[in-house]
Amino acid sequence: MSATHVRAQRELHIAAPAGIVLRMFTPRGEELWIDAWRPRYIHPPDGNTIRGMVFVTGDDAEQTIWQVLEFDEMRLRAVYARTTPGLRVGTVTVEVEERPGGASRVCVRYDMTALVDEPVLEPYRSPEFDRMIEGWGTAINERLPMLIEALG
């Protein structure tokens, strides 16, 4: 089998301070704007985002194990490793930059490798990936006042 690798990257612009925006992209923060996002926290069990955190999402063949490799609120950067056993493995990097007027630019990058000769990387290719990230922007903006209050 020859491994297939995909790197997908998109930017979002969010009208909120960078520190709050970074927290929107933690497992607990994403629970506030992704209706189907229900992580099961392994370590720490309270869901506090720290380096070394482990949580699980999905079910059956799509069960995915996540680990926080880096969570740096000073550098406004988070890196997650994610493995869907038997299907795909990769990293998700979130970098936030403070913009003028209290807004933020978010760069979301997925580096994914298939473990099988099947189309398991399609969600990370255009146009699917672009639609996913655009949907994130819509969901965040629809809930922005609540997110700022909850994560501020």
Helices and strands as residue ranges (DSSP letters): E 5-14, H 18-24, H 27-31, E 40-43, E 54-57, G 60-62, E 64-72, E 77-84, E 88-98, G 100-102, E 104-114, G 122-124, H 128-142, H 144-151
